[in-house]
Amino acid sequence: MIVCSCNVLSDQDVRSAVKAEQTCSIRQVYGCLGCSAQCGRCARTIRRIIDEALASARAASCNDRAQSS
């Protein structure tokens, strides 16, 4: 799904940037993807995707540690 019409960024683009770079801010996501915010209408959606991706990564990390114990 396209979340930023100005830069044609998808939710997968955002998730990939968070996963690859452990980015935690909207500015970092844009930087990682080689673009910058334009109108800002996507900021809330990108923030939500970042939060979801980081929470998912933390949960996976906890599961990995629990399984190796």
PQR file of N, CA, C, O and H, with PARSE charges and radii, in Angstrom:
ATOM      1  N   MET A   1       0.841  -1.166   0.000 -0.4000 1.5000
ATOM      2  CA  MET A   1       0.000   0.000   0.000 -0.0000 2.0000
ATOM      3  C   MET A   1       0.899   1.245   0.000  0.5500 1.7000
ATOM      4  O   MET A   1       1.859   1.318   0.767 -0.5500 1.4000
ATOM      5  N   ILE A   2       0.591   2.204  -0.845 -0.4000 1.5000
ATOM      6  CA  ILE A   2       1.338   3.463  -0.888 -0.0000 2.0000
ATOM      7  C   ILE A   2       0.942   4.299   0.323  0.5500 1.7000
ATOM      8  O   ILE A   2      -0.238   4.573   0.541 -0.5500 1.4000
ATOM      9  H   ILE A   2      -0.189   2.145  -1.467  0.4000 1.0000
ATOM     10  N   VAL A   3       1.937   4.700   1.108 -0.4000 1.5000
ATOM     11  CA  VAL A   3       1.663   5.521   2.293 -0.0000 2.0000
ATOM     12  C   VAL A   3       2.125   6.964   2.096  0.5500 1.7000
ATOM     13  O   VAL A   3       1.666   7.860   2.805 -0.5500 1.4000
ATOM     14  H   VAL A   3       2.896   4.477   0.932  0.4000 1.0000
ATOM     15  N   CYS A   4       3.020   7.195   1.149 -0.4000 1.5000
ATOM     16  CA  CYS A   4       3.492   8.549   0.848 -0.0000 2.0000
ATOM     17  C   CYS A   4       3.345   8.767  -0.655  0.5500 1.7000
ATOM     18  O   CYS A   4       4.119   8.236  -1.452 -0.5500 1.4000
ATOM     19  H   CYS A   4       3.392   6.466   0.573  0.4000 1.0000
ATOM     20  N   SER A   5       2.348   9.551  -1.023 -0.4000 1.5000
ATOM     21  CA  SER A   5       2.105   9.809  -2.442 -0.0000 2.0000
ATOM     22  C   SER A   5       3.180  10.692  -3.053  0.5500 1.7000
ATOM     23  O   SER A   5       3.522  10.532  -4.225 -0.5500 1.4000
ATOM     24  H   SER A   5       1.719   9.982  -0.375  0.4000 1.0000
ATOM     25  N   CYS A   6       3.715  11.619  -2.273 -0.4000 1.5000
ATOM     26  CA  CYS A   6       4.731  12.548  -2.797 -0.0000 2.0000
ATOM     27  C   CYS A   6       5.993  11.813  -3.247  0.5500 1.7000
ATOM     28  O   CYS A   6       6.576  12.144  -4.279 -0.5500 1.4000
ATOM     29  H   CYS A   6       3.437  11.748  -1.321  0.4000 1.0000
ATOM     30  N   ASN A   7       6.409  10.816  -2.470 -0.4000 1.5000
ATOM     31  CA  ASN A   7       7.629  10.061  -2.774 -0.0000 2.0000
ATOM     32  C   ASN A   7       7.341   8.644  -3.255  0.5500 1.7000
ATOM     33  O   ASN A   7       8.270   7.875  -3.503 -0.5500 1.4000
ATOM     34  H   ASN A   7       5.935  10.546  -1.632  0.4000 1.0000
ATOM     35  N   VAL A   8       6.082   8.296  -3.389 -0.4000 1.5000
ATOM     36  CA  VAL A   8       5.621   6.970  -3.799 -0.0000 2.0000
ATOM     37  C   VAL A   8       6.303   5.889  -2.951  0.5500 1.7000
ATOM     38  O   VAL A   8       6.964   4.990  -3.472 -0.5500 1.4000
ATOM     39  H   VAL A   8       5.328   8.921  -3.188  0.4000 1.0000
ATOM     40  N   LEU A   9       6.123   6.004  -1.636 -0.4000 1.5000
ATOM     41  CA  LEU A   9       6.663   5.019  -0.700 -0.0000 2.0000
ATOM     42  C   LEU A   9       5.549   4.101  -0.231  0.5500 1.7000
ATOM     43  O   LEU A   9       4.441   4.544   0.070 -0.5500 1.4000
ATOM     44  H   LEU A   9       5.586   6.734  -1.213  0.4000 1.0000
ATOM     45  N   SER A  10       5.861   2.827  -0.175 -0.4000 1.5000
ATOM     46  CA  SER A  10       4.882   1.856   0.302 -0.0000 2.0000
ATOM     47  C   SER A  10       5.140   1.521   1.767  0.5500 1.7000
ATOM     48  O   SER A  10       6.183   1.863   2.324 -0.5500 1.4000
ATOM     49  H   SER A  10       6.762   2.467  -0.419  0.4000 1.0000
ATOM     50  N   ASP A  11       4.181   0.855   2.371 -0.4000 1.5000
ATOM     51  CA  ASP A  11       4.367   0.409   3.752 -0.0000 2.0000
ATOM     52  C   ASP A  11       5.537  -0.569   3.826  0.5500 1.7000
ATOM     53  O   ASP A  11       6.256  -0.596   4.825 -0.5500 1.4000
ATOM     54  H   ASP A  11       3.334   0.578   1.918  0.4000 1.0000
ATOM     55  N   GLN A  12       5.734  -1.368   2.784 -0.4000 1.5000
ATOM     56  CA  GLN A  12       6.865  -2.307   2.758 -0.0000 2.0000
ATOM     57  C   GLN A  12       8.195  -1.575   2.687  0.5500 1.7000
ATOM     58  O   GLN A  12       9.178  -2.020   3.280 -0.5500 1.4000
ATOM     59  H   GLN A  12       5.150  -1.346   1.973  0.4000 1.0000
ATOM     60  N   ASP A  13       8.239  -0.457   1.969 -0.4000 1.5000
ATOM     61  CA  ASP A  13       9.459   0.357   1.927 -0.0000 2.0000
ATOM     62  C   ASP A  13       9.818   0.819   3.332  0.5500 1.7000
ATOM     63  O   ASP A  13      10.975   0.743   3.745 -0.5500 1.4000
ATOM     64  H   ASP A  13       7.441  -0.095   1.487  0.4000 1.0000
ATOM     65  N   VAL A  14       8.816   1.297   4.059 -0.4000 1.5000
ATOM     66  CA  VAL A  14       9.044   1.784   5.423 -0.0000 2.0000
ATOM     67  C   VAL A  14       9.497   0.639   6.319  0.5500 1.7000
ATOM     68  O   VAL A  14      10.465   0.779   7.066 -0.5500 1.4000
ATOM     69  H   VAL A  14       7.876   1.359   3.723  0.4000 1.0000
ATOM     70  N   ARG A  15       8.800  -0.496   6.247 -0.4000 1.5000
ATOM     71  CA  ARG A  15       9.175  -1.650   7.075 -0.0000 2.0000
ATOM     72  C   ARG A  15      10.599  -2.123   6.761  0.5500 1.7000
ATOM     73  O   ARG A  15      11.356  -2.466   7.668 -0.5500 1.4000
ATOM     74  H   ARG A  15       8.014  -0.610   5.639  0.4000 1.0000
ATOM     75  N   SER A  16      10.951  -2.139   5.493 -0.4000 1.5000
ATOM     76  CA  SER A  16      12.298  -2.561   5.098 -0.0000 2.0000
ATOM     77  C   SER A  16      13.360  -1.612   5.644  0.5500 1.7000
ATOM     78  O   SER A  16      14.417  -2.053   6.095 -0.5500 1.4000
ATOM     79  H   SER A  16      10.335  -1.860   4.756  0.4000 1.0000
ATOM     80  N   ALA A  17      13.080  -0.313   5.603 -0.4000 1.5000
ATOM     81  CA  ALA A  17      14.027   0.674   6.131 -0.0000 2.0000
ATOM     82  C   ALA A  17      14.209   0.489   7.630  0.5500 1.7000
ATOM     83  O   ALA A  17      15.329   0.564   8.137 -0.5500 1.4000
ATOM     84  H   ALA A  17      12.221   0.045   5.237  0.4000 1.0000
ATOM     85  N   VAL A  18      13.119   0.249   8.335 -0.4000 1.5000
ATOM     86  CA  VAL A  18      13.202   0.043   9.788 -0.0000 2.0000
ATOM     87  C   VAL A  18      13.997  -1.220  10.084  0.5500 1.7000
ATOM     88  O   VAL A  18      14.851  -1.227  10.971 -0.5500 1.4000
ATOM     89  H   VAL A  18      12.210   0.188   7.924  0.4000 1.0000
ATOM     90  N   LYS A  19      13.718  -2.282   9.348 -0.4000 1.5000
ATOM     91  CA  LYS A  19      14.402  -3.552   9.587 -0.0000 2.0000
ATOM     92  C   LYS A  19      15.894  -3.465   9.251  0.5500 1.7000
ATOM     93  O   LYS A  19      16.733  -3.949  10.011 -0.5500 1.4000
ATOM     94  H   LYS A  19      13.024  -2.276   8.628  0.4000 1.0000
ATOM     95  N   ALA A  20      16.215  -2.859   8.131 -0.4000 1.5000
ATOM     96  CA  ALA A  20      17.606  -2.805   7.679 -0.0000 2.0000
ATOM     97  C   ALA A  20      18.462  -1.867   8.518  0.5500 1.7000
ATOM     98  O   ALA A  20      19.620  -2.169   8.805 -0.5500 1.4000
ATOM     99  H   ALA A  20      15.534  -2.466   7.513  0.4000 1.0000
ATOM    100  N   GLU A  21      17.907  -0.751   8.904 -0.4000 1.5000
ATOM    101  CA  GLU A  21      18.696   0.287   9.566 -0.0000 2.0000
ATOM    102  C   GLU A  21      18.311   0.507  11.024  0.5500 1.7000
ATOM    103  O   GLU A  21      18.927   1.327  11.703 -0.5500 1.4000
ATOM    104  H   GLU A  21      16.966  -0.505   8.670  0.4000 1.0000
ATOM    105  N   GLN A  22      17.302  -0.211  11.519 -0.4000 1.5000
ATOM    106  CA  GLN A  22      16.776   0.020  12.869 -0.0000 2.0000
ATOM    107  C   GLN A  22      16.444   1.501  13.068  0.5500 1.7000
ATOM    108  O   GLN A  22      16.689   2.077  14.128 -0.5500 1.4000
ATOM    109  H   GLN A  22      16.801  -0.877  10.967  0.4000 1.0000
ATOM    110  N   THR A  23      15.876   2.101  12.006 -0.4000 1.5000
ATOM    111  CA  THR A  23      15.469   3.495  12.085 -0.0000 2.0000
ATOM    112  C   THR A  23      14.274   3.621  13.004  0.5500 1.7000
ATOM    113  O   THR A  23      13.416   2.739  13.051 -0.5500 1.4000
ATOM    114  H   THR A  23      15.677   1.633  11.145  0.4000 1.0000
ATOM    115  N   CYS A  24      14.223   4.711  13.727 -0.4000 1.5000
ATOM    116  CA  CYS A  24      13.101   4.888  14.644 -0.0000 2.0000
ATOM    117  C   CYS A  24      12.454   6.259  14.511  0.5500 1.7000
ATOM    118  O   CYS A  24      11.616   6.627  15.334 -0.5500 1.4000
ATOM    119  H   CYS A  24      14.919   5.427  13.689  0.4000 1.0000
ATOM    120  N   SER A  25      12.828   7.016  13.494 -0.4000 1.5000
ATOM    121  CA  SER A  25      12.164   8.296  13.268 -0.0000 2.0000
ATOM    122  C   SER A  25      11.755   8.404  11.804  0.5500 1.7000
ATOM    123  O   SER A  25      12.307   7.736  10.929 -0.5500 1.4000
ATOM    124  H   SER A  25      13.508   6.717  12.825  0.4000 1.0000
ATOM    125  N   ILE A  26      10.787   9.252  11.570 -0.4000 1.5000
ATOM    126  CA  ILE A  26      10.316   9.470  10.207 -0.0000 2.0000
ATOM    127  C   ILE A  26      11.452  10.032   9.356  0.5500 1.7000
ATOM    128  O   ILE A  26      11.638   9.611   8.215 -0.5500 1.4000
ATOM    129  H   ILE A  26      10.339   9.794  12.280  0.4000 1.0000
ATOM    130  N   ARG A  27      12.195  10.960   9.895 -0.4000 1.5000
ATOM    131  CA  ARG A  27      13.324  11.556   9.163 -0.0000 2.0000
ATOM    132  C   ARG A  27      14.337  10.484   8.763  0.5500 1.7000
ATOM    133  O   ARG A  27      14.844  10.495   7.641 -0.5500 1.4000
ATOM    134  H   ARG A  27      12.043  11.302  10.822  0.4000 1.0000
ATOM    135  N   GLN A  28      14.633   9.557   9.679 -0.4000 1.5000
ATOM    136  CA  GLN A  28      15.591   8.490   9.375 -0.0000 2.0000
ATOM    137  C   GLN A  28      15.065   7.580   8.269  0.5500 1.7000
ATOM    138  O   GLN A  28      15.827   7.147   7.404 -0.5500 1.4000
ATOM    139  H   GLN A  28      14.222   9.548  10.591  0.4000 1.0000
ATOM    140  N   VAL A  29      13.770   7.290   8.294 -0.4000 1.5000
ATOM    141  CA  VAL A  29      13.180   6.453   7.243 -0.0000 2.0000
ATOM    142  C   VAL A  29      13.352   7.135   5.895  0.5500 1.7000
ATOM    143  O   VAL A  29      13.811   6.516   4.934 -0.5500 1.4000
ATOM    144  H   VAL A  29      13.151   7.641   8.996  0.4000 1.0000
ATOM    145  N   TYR A  30      12.986   8.405   5.824 -0.4000 1.5000
ATOM    146  CA  TYR A  30      13.150   9.131   4.564 -0.0000 2.0000
ATOM    147  C   TYR A  30      14.609   9.142   4.123  0.5500 1.7000
ATOM    148  O   TYR A  30      14.902   8.914   2.949 -0.5500 1.4000
ATOM    149  H   TYR A  30      12.613   8.907   6.604  0.4000 1.0000
ATOM    150  N   GLY A  31      15.518   9.401   5.044 -0.4000 1.5000
ATOM    151  CA  GLY A  31      16.939   9.415   4.709 -0.0000 2.0000
ATOM    152  C   GLY A  31      17.416   8.075   4.185  0.5500 1.7000
ATOM    153  O   GLY A  31      18.167   8.009   3.212 -0.5500 1.4000
ATOM    154  H   GLY A  31      15.279   9.586   5.998  0.4000 1.0000
ATOM    155  N   CYS A  32      16.980   7.012   4.832 -0.4000 1.5000
ATOM    156  CA  CYS A  32      17.353   5.663   4.420 -0.0000 2.0000
ATOM    157  C   CYS A  32      16.847   5.359   3.008  0.5500 1.7000
ATOM    158  O   CYS A  32      17.494   4.646   2.240 -0.5500 1.4000
ATOM    159  H   CYS A  32      16.370   7.065   5.623  0.4000 1.0000
ATOM    160  N   LEU A  33      15.684   5.911   2.686 -0.4000 1.5000
ATOM    161  CA  LEU A  33      15.080   5.654   1.383 -0.0000 2.0000
ATOM    162  C   LEU A  33      15.486   6.688   0.330  0.5500 1.7000
ATOM    163  O   LEU A  33      15.021   6.639  -0.809 -0.5500 1.4000
ATOM    164  H   LEU A  33      15.158   6.490   3.309  0.4000 1.0000
ATOM    165  N   GLY A  34      16.354   7.623   0.719 -0.4000 1.5000
ATOM    166  CA  GLY A  34      16.887   8.585  -0.238 -0.0000 2.0000
ATOM    167  C   GLY A  34      15.927   9.674  -0.663  0.5500 1.7000
ATOM    168  O   GLY A  34      16.011  10.168  -1.787 -0.5500 1.4000
ATOM    169  H   GLY A  34      16.732   7.664   1.644  0.4000 1.0000
ATOM    170  N   CYS A  35      15.025  10.055   0.208 -0.4000 1.5000
ATOM    171  CA  CYS A  35      14.089  11.121  -0.121 -0.0000 2.0000
ATOM    172  C   CYS A  35      13.830  11.967   1.125  0.5500 1.7000
ATOM    173  O   CYS A  35      14.459  11.758   2.162 -0.5500 1.4000
ATOM    174  H   CYS A  35      14.957   9.654   1.122  0.4000 1.0000
ATOM    175  N   SER A  36      12.917  12.908   1.023 -0.4000 1.5000
ATOM    176  CA  SER A  36      12.582  13.736   2.181 -0.0000 2.0000
ATOM    177  C   SER A  36      11.085  14.001   2.186  0.5500 1.7000
ATOM    178  O   SER A  36      10.411  13.879   1.163 -0.5500 1.4000
ATOM    179  H   SER A  36      12.406  13.077   0.181  0.4000 1.0000
ATOM    180  N   ALA A  37      10.583  14.364   3.349 -0.4000 1.5000
ATOM    181  CA  ALA A  37       9.152  14.646   3.490 -0.0000 2.0000
ATOM    182  C   ALA A  37       8.784  15.844   2.624  0.5500 1.7000
ATOM    183  O   ALA A  37       9.557  16.790   2.478 -0.5500 1.4000
ATOM    184  H   ALA A  37      11.130  14.463   4.180  0.4000 1.0000
ATOM    185  N   GLN A  38       7.607  15.780   2.066 -0.4000 1.5000
ATOM    186  CA  GLN A  38       7.117  16.882   1.237 -0.0000 2.0000
ATOM    187  C   GLN A  38       5.940  17.568   1.936  0.5500 1.7000
ATOM    188  O   GLN A  38       6.119  18.621   2.548 -0.5500 1.4000
ATOM    189  H   GLN A  38       6.979  15.011   2.184  0.4000 1.0000
ATOM    190  N   CYS A  39       4.760  16.996   1.854 -0.4000 1.5000
ATOM    191  CA  CYS A  39       3.574  17.642   2.424 -0.0000 2.0000
ATOM    192  C   CYS A  39       3.324  17.239   3.876  0.5500 1.7000
ATOM    193  O   CYS A  39       2.675  17.979   4.615 -0.5500 1.4000
ATOM    194  H   CYS A  39       4.615  16.140   1.357  0.4000 1.0000
ATOM    195  N   GLY A  40       3.826  16.082   4.295 -0.4000 1.5000
ATOM    196  CA  GLY A  40       3.681  15.648   5.682 -0.0000 2.0000
ATOM    197  C   GLY A  40       2.413  14.893   6.015  0.5500 1.7000
ATOM    198  O   GLY A  40       2.240  14.478   7.160 -0.5500 1.4000
ATOM    199  H   GLY A  40       4.353  15.481   3.695  0.4000 1.0000
ATOM    200  N   ARG A  41       1.516  14.698   5.055 -0.4000 1.5000
ATOM    201  CA  ARG A  41       0.270  13.989   5.347 -0.0000 2.0000
ATOM    202  C   ARG A  41       0.485  12.529   5.721  0.5500 1.7000
ATOM    203  O   ARG A  41      -0.382  11.913   6.341 -0.5500 1.4000
ATOM    204  H   ARG A  41       1.657  15.035   4.124  0.4000 1.0000
ATOM    205  N   CYS A  42       1.619  11.977   5.353 -0.4000 1.5000
ATOM    206  CA  CYS A  42       1.890  10.570   5.624 -0.0000 2.0000
ATOM    207  C   CYS A  42       2.549  10.343   6.984  0.5500 1.7000
ATOM    208  O   CYS A  42       2.730   9.196   7.393 -0.5500 1.4000
ATOM    209  H   CYS A  42       2.324  12.477   4.849  0.4000 1.0000
ATOM    210  N   ALA A  43       2.906  11.402   7.682 -0.4000 1.5000
ATOM    211  CA  ALA A  43       3.711  11.282   8.905 -0.0000 2.0000
ATOM    212  C   ALA A  43       3.085  10.350   9.941  0.5500 1.7000
ATOM    213  O   ALA A  43       3.783   9.505  10.502 -0.5500 1.4000
ATOM    214  H   ALA A  43       2.759  12.334   7.350  0.4000 1.0000
ATOM    215  N   ARG A  44       1.809  10.483  10.201 -0.4000 1.5000
ATOM    216  CA  ARG A  44       1.160   9.619  11.207 -0.0000 2.0000
ATOM    217  C   ARG A  44       1.187   8.155  10.791  0.5500 1.7000
ATOM    218  O   ARG A  44       1.440   7.273  11.611 -0.5500 1.4000
ATOM    219  H   ARG A  44       1.242  11.170   9.746  0.4000 1.0000
ATOM    220  N   THR A  45       0.929   7.909   9.531 -0.4000 1.5000
ATOM    221  CA  THR A  45       0.926   6.530   9.043 -0.0000 2.0000
ATOM    222  C   THR A  45       2.327   5.932   9.112  0.5500 1.7000
ATOM    223  O   THR A  45       2.493   4.789   9.540 -0.5500 1.4000
ATOM    224  H   THR A  45       0.724   8.626   8.865  0.4000 1.0000
ATOM    225  N   ILE A  46       3.327   6.690   8.699 -0.4000 1.5000
ATOM    226  CA  ILE A  46       4.702   6.192   8.758 -0.0000 2.0000
ATOM    227  C   ILE A  46       5.113   5.954  10.207  0.5500 1.7000
ATOM    228  O   ILE A  46       5.769   4.954  10.501 -0.5500 1.4000
ATOM    229  H   ILE A  46       3.192   7.618   8.352  0.4000 1.0000
ATOM    230  N   ARG A  47       4.743   6.845  11.108 -0.4000 1.5000
ATOM    231  CA  ARG A  47       5.057   6.672  12.536 -0.0000 2.0000
ATOM    232  C   ARG A  47       4.435   5.374  13.060  0.5500 1.7000
ATOM    233  O   ARG A  47       5.075   4.631  13.804 -0.5500 1.4000
ATOM    234  H   ARG A  47       4.210   7.657  10.869  0.4000 1.0000
ATOM    235  N   ARG A  48       3.187   5.106  12.669 -0.4000 1.5000
ATOM    236  CA  ARG A  48       2.505   3.880  13.101 -0.0000 2.0000
ATOM    237  C   ARG A  48       3.228   2.648  12.567  0.5500 1.7000
ATOM    238  O   ARG A  48       3.410   1.672  13.295 -0.5500 1.4000
ATOM    239  H   ARG A  48       2.666   5.710  12.065  0.4000 1.0000
ATOM    240  N   ILE A  49       3.638   2.686  11.312 -0.4000 1.5000
ATOM    241  CA  ILE A  49       4.346   1.555  10.711 -0.0000 2.0000
ATOM    242  C   ILE A  49       5.689   1.344  11.404  0.5500 1.7000
ATOM    243  O   ILE A  49       6.077   0.205  11.666 -0.5500 1.4000
ATOM    244  H   ILE A  49       3.490   3.479  10.720  0.4000 1.0000
ATOM    245  N   ILE A  50       6.400   2.425  11.701 -0.4000 1.5000
ATOM    246  CA  ILE A  50       7.673   2.320  12.424 -0.0000 2.0000
ATOM    247  C   ILE A  50       7.446   1.650  13.771  0.5500 1.7000
ATOM    248  O   ILE A  50       8.158   0.713  14.132 -0.5500 1.4000
ATOM    249  H   ILE A  50       6.085   3.350  11.488  0.4000 1.0000
ATOM    250  N   ASP A  51       6.450   2.133  14.515 -0.4000 1.5000
ATOM    251  CA  ASP A  51       6.163   1.574  15.840 -0.0000 2.0000
ATOM    252  C   ASP A  51       5.815   0.088  15.757  0.5500 1.7000
ATOM    253  O   ASP A  51       6.282  -0.709  16.570 -0.5500 1.4000
ATOM    254  H   ASP A  51       5.872   2.894  14.221  0.4000 1.0000
ATOM    255  N   GLU A  52       4.992  -0.280  14.771 -0.4000 1.5000
ATOM    256  CA  GLU A  52       4.620  -1.689  14.591 -0.0000 2.0000
ATOM    257  C   GLU A  52       5.840  -2.539  14.245  0.5500 1.7000
ATOM    258  O   GLU A  52       6.012  -3.630  14.789 -0.5500 1.4000
ATOM    259  H   GLU A  52       4.613   0.367  14.110  0.4000 1.0000
ATOM    260  N   ALA A  53       6.675  -2.049  13.353 -0.4000 1.5000
ATOM    261  CA  ALA A  53       7.857  -2.811  12.926 -0.0000 2.0000
ATOM    262  C   ALA A  53       8.837  -2.993  14.078  0.5500 1.7000
ATOM    263  O   ALA A  53       9.397  -4.075  14.251 -0.5500 1.4000
ATOM    264  H   ALA A  53       6.535  -1.163  12.910  0.4000 1.0000
ATOM    265  N   LEU A  54       9.046  -1.944  14.863 -0.4000 1.5000
ATOM    266  CA  LEU A  54       9.959  -2.055  16.005 -0.0000 2.0000
ATOM    267  C   LEU A  54       9.404  -2.999  17.062  0.5500 1.7000
ATOM    268  O   LEU A  54      10.152  -3.782  17.649 -0.5500 1.4000
ATOM    269  H   LEU A  54       8.590  -1.065  14.723  0.4000 1.0000
ATOM    270  N   ALA A  55       8.092  -2.930  17.311 -0.4000 1.5000
ATOM    271  CA  ALA A  55       7.470  -3.834  18.282 -0.0000 2.0000
ATOM    272  C   ALA A  55       7.582  -5.278  17.811  0.5500 1.7000
ATOM    273  O   ALA A  55       7.848  -6.176  18.610 -0.5500 1.4000
ATOM    274  H   ALA A  55       7.485  -2.294  16.835  0.4000 1.0000
ATOM    275  N   SER A  56       7.384  -5.498  16.529 -0.4000 1.5000
ATOM    276  CA  SER A  56       7.498  -6.842  15.966 -0.0000 2.0000
ATOM    277  C   SER A  56       8.927  -7.364  16.095  0.5500 1.7000
ATOM    278  O   SER A  56       9.135  -8.533  16.421 -0.5500 1.4000
ATOM    279  H   SER A  56       7.168  -4.768  15.880  0.4000 1.0000
ATOM    280  N   ALA A  57       9.904  -6.507  15.841 -0.4000 1.5000
ATOM    281  CA  ALA A  57      11.309  -6.906  15.957 -0.0000 2.0000
ATOM    282  C   ALA A  57      11.657  -7.232  17.403  0.5500 1.7000
ATOM    283  O   ALA A  57      12.385  -8.190  17.666 -0.5500 1.4000
ATOM    284  H   ALA A  57       9.735  -5.557  15.576  0.4000 1.0000
ATOM    285  N   ARG A  58      11.140  -6.440  18.343 -0.4000 1.5000
ATOM    286  CA  ARG A  58      11.394  -6.713  19.765 -0.0000 2.0000
ATOM    287  C   ARG A  58      10.772  -8.040  20.179  0.5500 1.7000
ATOM    288  O   ARG A  58      11.393  -8.821  20.900 -0.5500 1.4000
ATOM    289  H   ARG A  58      10.549  -5.662  18.129  0.4000 1.0000
ATOM    290  N   ALA A  59       9.552  -8.294  19.728 -0.4000 1.5000
ATOM    291  CA  ALA A  59       8.878  -9.547  20.069 -0.0000 2.0000
ATOM    292  C   ALA A  59       9.642 -10.736  19.499  0.5500 1.7000
ATOM    293  O   ALA A  59       9.800 -11.752  20.175 -0.5500 1.4000
ATOM    294  H   ALA A  59       9.047  -7.659  19.142  0.4000 1.0000
ATOM    295  N   ALA A  60      10.111 -10.618  18.276 -0.4000 1.5000
ATOM    296  CA  ALA A  60      10.878 -11.705  17.657 -0.0000 2.0000
ATOM    297  C   ALA A  60      12.172 -11.939  18.416  0.5500 1.7000
ATOM    298  O   ALA A  60      12.583 -13.082  18.617 -0.5500 1.4000
ATOM    299  H   ALA A  60       9.983  -9.792  17.727  0.4000 1.0000
ATOM    300  N   SER A  61      12.809 -10.865  18.834 -0.4000 1.5000
ATOM    301  CA  SER A  61      14.053 -10.974  19.595 -0.0000 2.0000
ATOM    302  C   SER A  61      13.813 -11.675  20.925  0.5500 1.7000
ATOM    303  O   SER A  61      14.611 -12.518  21.337 -0.5500 1.4000
ATOM    304  H   SER A  61      12.476  -9.937  18.670  0.4000 1.0000
ATOM    305  N   CYS A  62      12.723 -11.334  21.596 -0.4000 1.5000
ATOM    306  CA  CYS A  62      12.387 -11.975  22.871 -0.0000 2.0000
ATOM    307  C   CYS A  62      12.092 -13.458  22.670  0.5500 1.7000
ATOM    308  O   CYS A  62      12.498 -14.291  23.479 -0.5500 1.4000
ATOM    309  H   CYS A  62      12.074 -10.650  21.262  0.4000 1.0000
ATOM    310  N   ASN A  63      11.381 -13.784  21.586 -0.4000 1.5000
ATOM    311  CA  ASN A  63      11.073 -15.186  21.294 -0.0000 2.0000
ATOM    312  C   ASN A  63      12.339 -15.974  21.012  0.5500 1.7000
ATOM    313  O   ASN A  63      12.470 -17.118  21.448 -0.5500 1.4000
ATOM    314  H   ASN A  63      11.051 -13.107  20.928  0.4000 1.0000
ATOM    315  N   ASP A  64      13.275 -15.368  20.281 -0.4000 1.5000
ATOM    316  CA  ASP A  64      14.543 -16.042  19.987 -0.0000 2.0000
ATOM    317  C   ASP A  64      15.316 -16.329  21.266  0.5500 1.7000
ATOM    318  O   ASP A  64      15.877 -17.412  21.433 -0.5500 1.4000
ATOM    319  H   ASP A  64      13.168 -14.439  19.927  0.4000 1.0000
ATOM    320  N   ARG A  65      15.341 -15.350  22.167 -0.4000 1.5000
ATOM    321  CA  ARG A  65      16.060 -15.546  23.432 -0.0000 2.0000
ATOM    322  C   ARG A  65      15.398 -16.622  24.279  0.5500 1.7000
ATOM    323  O   ARG A  65      16.087 -17.423  24.911 -0.5500 1.4000
ATOM    324  H   ARG A  65      14.885 -14.470  22.031  0.4000 1.0000
ATOM    325  N   ALA A  66      14.074 -16.650  24.297 -0.4000 1.5000
ATOM    326  CA  ALA A  66      13.350 -17.635  25.099 -0.0000 2.0000
ATOM    327  C   ALA A  66      13.583 -19.047  24.561  0.5500 1.7000
ATOM    328  O   ALA A  66      13.704 -19.995  25.336 -0.5500 1.4000
ATOM    329  H   ALA A  66      13.515 -15.999  23.784  0.4000 1.0000
ATOM    330  N   GLN A  67      13.644 -19.186  23.248 -0.4000 1.5000
ATOM    331  CA  GLN A  67      13.845 -20.502  22.653 -0.0000 2.0000
ATOM    332  C   GLN A  67      15.265 -21.009  22.849  0.5500 1.7000
ATOM    333  O   GLN A  67      15.482 -22.218  22.926 -0.5500 1.4000
ATOM    334  H   GLN A  67      13.545 -18.415  22.619  0.4000 1.0000
ATOM    335  N   SER A  68      16.234 -20.107  22.930 -0.4000 1.5000
ATOM    336  CA  SER A  68      17.617 -20.546  23.095 -0.0000 2.0000
ATOM    337  C   SER A  68      17.974 -20.802  24.556  0.5500 1.7000
ATOM    338  O   SER A  68      19.063 -21.298  24.848 -0.5500 1.4000
ATOM    339  H   SER A  68      16.058 -19.125  22.867  0.4000 1.0000
ATOM    340  N   SER A  69      17.078 -20.472  25.466 -0.4000 1.5000
ATOM    341  CA  SER A  69      17.345 -20.703  26.900 -0.0000 2.0000
ATOM    342  C   SER A  69      17.053 -22.119  27.304  0.5500 1.7000
ATOM    343  O   SER A  69      17.224 -22.476  28.470 -0.5500 1.4000
ATOM    344  H   SER A  69      16.194 -20.069  25.228  0.4000 1.0000
TER
END
